[in-house]
Amino acid sequence: MKTEKKEALAEFHRRTIQRAAEELFLEKGVDATSADEIARHAGYSKATLYVYFRSKSDIWNSILLSAMRELRDKVDAATQTTQGDGGFGEQYLALCRALQEFSEENPLYFESLLGMIPLEDDETSQQIFTTGEEVTNLVGQMIAKGVEEGAVRADVQFPEITMVFWACISGWIRMVNQKETYLLSVFGSNKESLLLYGFTTILQSVIAPSINK
């Protein structure tokens, strides 16, 4: 019982520090935020902060891990969408919507998770990498099932197609999010229609010829 209470208390302090760090990272950026500022914002001394985290980088990685797990869960739910009349395309669009939703709810982490995640020799970094692989595998499994059912071209290459798919979808989301005002003024559309056009264009690149006819 004492051990459980001690662990619960430690987890409470870790979460308090993480929330304080998140607020500062969103306000000032990760590089411009110091460990001293995080400690003050959380209401702890710097020495206490280092009881629960080794460094600012350790705090950031712990936040990224939580974000990566949230992303994995969203991707898992999307790729497990029951296929109706839309078949593979229905699952694919559910995936696109899940990624767009994640990018709007977590803009800082969306950008970070798309970039190069340093593989440091610690458990948290390894968990980030492992969870990222799980996300990739979920997308790959969705495409492989599409091939098996004849919805996706049989000549797509694995695992390359998974990374190309991921890059195209996330890259389109990033562009629309970053250049929304410009793109909407040029194309005279709304954001949802613009995103959908990009998503469906990407989809057409892998759909089996018989489906396209």
C-alpha positions in Angstrom: 0.0 0.0 0.0 2.8 2.4 0.9 4.6 1.6 -2.4 1.4 2.3 -4.4 0.9 5.7 -2.6 4.5 6.6 -3.2 4.2 5.7 -6.9 0.9 7.7 -7.2 2.5 10.7 -5.6 5.5 10.5 -7.9 3.2 10.3 -10.9 1.3 13.3 -9.7 4.5 15.4 -9.5 5.6 14.2 -12.9 2.3 15.2 -14.5 2.3 18.6 -12.7 5.8 19.3 -14.1 4.8 18.0 -17.6 1.7 20.3 -17.7 3.8 23.3 -16.6 6.4 22.5 -19.3 3.7 22.1 -22.0 2.3 25.5 -21.2 5.7 27.1 -21.5 6.7 25.2 -24.6 3.5 26.3 -26.4 3.9 29.9 -25.3 7.7 30.3 -25.8 8.9 27.3 -27.7 11.0 24.4 -26.5 14.4 25.9 -27.1 13.5 29.2 -25.4 12.2 27.5 -22.3 14.7 26.7 -19.5 14.5 24.0 -16.8 14.5 26.9 -14.2 11.4 28.4 -15.8 9.6 25.0 -15.8 10.4 24.4 -12.1 9.1 27.9 -11.2 6.0 27.5 -13.3 5.2 24.2 -11.7 5.8 25.5 -8.2 8.8 23.4 -7.5 12.5 24.0 -6.9 14.9 23.0 -9.6 16.3 20.3 -7.4 12.9 18.8 -7.0 12.3 18.9 -10.7 15.5 16.8 -11.2 14.1 14.2 -8.8 11.5 13.3 -11.4 13.3 14.2 -14.7 17.0 14.1 -15.6 16.8 17.2 -17.8 14.6 19.5 -19.9 15.1 17.1 -22.8 13.8 14.3 -20.6 10.6 16.3 -19.9 10.2 17.0 -23.6 10.6 13.4 -24.5 8.1 12.3 -21.9 5.6 14.7 -23.4 6.4 13.5 -26.9 5.8 9.9 -25.8 2.3 10.8 -24.5 1.6 12.6 -27.8 2.9 9.7 -29.9 0.7 7.3 -27.9 -2.3 9.5 -28.5 -1.5 9.6 -32.2 -1.2 5.8 -32.3 -4.6 5.3 -30.6 -6.2 7.7 -33.2 -4.6 5.9 -36.1 -5.5 2.5 -34.6 -9.2 3.6 -34.3 -9.2 5.0 -37.8 -7.7 2.0 -39.5 -10.1 -0.3 -37.6 -13.1 1.6 -39.0 -15.7 -0.9 -40.2 -15.6 -0.8 -44.0 -18.9 0.0 -45.4 -19.7 0.7 -49.1 -16.6 2.9 -49.2 -14.3 0.0 -48.4 -10.6 0.8 -48.3 -11.3 4.5 -49.2 -13.5 4.8 -46.1 -10.7 3.6 -43.8 -8.2 5.8 -45.6 -10.3 9.0 -45.2 -10.9 8.1 -41.5 -7.1 8.0 -41.2 -6.7 11.4 -42.9 -9.4 12.9 -40.6 -7.7 11.5 -37.5 -4.3 13.0 -38.5 -5.9 16.3 -39.3 -7.7 16.3 -35.9 -4.5 15.5 -34.1 -2.6 18.3 -36.0 -5.2 20.8 -34.9 -5.4 19.6 -31.3 -1.6 19.2 -30.9 0.2 21.5 -33.5 3.5 21.6 -31.6 3.7 17.8 -31.2 2.4 17.2 -34.8 5.4 19.1 -36.2 7.8 17.4 -33.8 6.6 13.9 -34.4 7.0 14.5 -38.2 10.6 15.5 -37.8 13.7 13.6 -36.8 13.3 12.2 -33.3 16.7 11.7 -31.7 17.3 8.1 -30.6 18.9 8.7 -27.2 20.0 5.8 -25.1 17.2 6.0 -22.6 13.9 4.2 -22.1 11.6 7.1 -23.0 13.3 7.6 -26.4 13.1 4.0 -27.1 9.4 3.9 -26.3 8.9 6.9 -28.6 10.6 5.0 -31.4 8.7 1.8 -30.7 5.3 3.6 -30.6 6.2 5.4 -33.9 6.9 2.0 -35.4 3.5 0.8 -34.2 1.9 3.8 -36.0 3.7 3.0 -39.2 2.7 -0.7 -39.0 -0.9 0.2 -38.5 -0.9 2.2 -41.8 1.0 -0.6 -43.5 -1.5 -3.2 -42.4 -4.3 -1.0 -43.7 -2.7 -0.8 -47.1 -1.8 -4.5 -47.2 -5.4 -5.3 -46.5 -6.5 -3.0 -49.3 -4.1 -4.9 -51.7 -5.5 -8.3 -50.5 -9.1 -7.1 -51.1 -8.2 -5.8 -54.6 -8.8 -2.1 -53.7 -5.2 -1.1 -53.8 -2.8 -1.7 -56.7 -0.9 -5.0 -56.4 2.4 -3.4 -57.6 2.9 -1.1 -54.6 6.1 -1.8 -52.8 6.3 -2.5 -49.1 7.5 -1.0 -46.8 8.2 2.0 -49.1 4.5 2.7 -49.8 3.7 3.1 -46.2 6.3 5.9 -45.8 5.2 7.5 -49.0 1.6 7.4 -48.0 2.4 8.9 -44.5 4.6 11.6 -46.0 2.0 12.7 -48.6 -0.9 12.8 -46.1 1.0 14.5 -43.3 2.7 16.9 -45.7 -0.6 18.0 -47.2 -2.0 18.6 -43.8 1.0 20.6 -42.8 0.9 22.8 -45.9 -2.8 23.5 -45.5 -2.4 24.3 -41.8 0.6 26.6 -42.4 -0.6 28.3 -45.6 -4.4 28.2 -45.0 -5.1 31.9 -45.7 -3.1 32.0 -48.8 -4.4 28.7 -50.2 -8.0 29.6 -49.6 -7.6 33.0 -51.2 -6.0 31.4 -54.3 -8.4 28.4 -54.7 -11.5 30.1 -53.3 -12.5 27.1 -51.3 -12.9 26.2 -47.6 -10.4 24.3 -45.6 -12.3 21.0 -45.5 -12.8 20.9 -49.2 -9.2 21.7 -49.9 -8.0 19.0 -47.5 -10.4 16.5 -49.0 -9.2 17.2 -52.6 -5.6 16.5 -51.5 -6.6 13.4 -49.6 -8.5 12.0 -52.5 -5.8 12.8 -55.0 -3.3 10.8 -52.9 -5.8 8.0 -52.7 -6.1 7.8 -56.4 -2.4 7.1 -56.7 -2.8 3.7 -55.1 -6.3 2.6 -56.1 -6.4 -0.5 -58.3 -7.2 0.3 -62.0 -10.5 -1.7 -61.9 -11.6 0.6 -59.0 -10.8 3.7 -60.9 -12.9 2.8 -63.9 
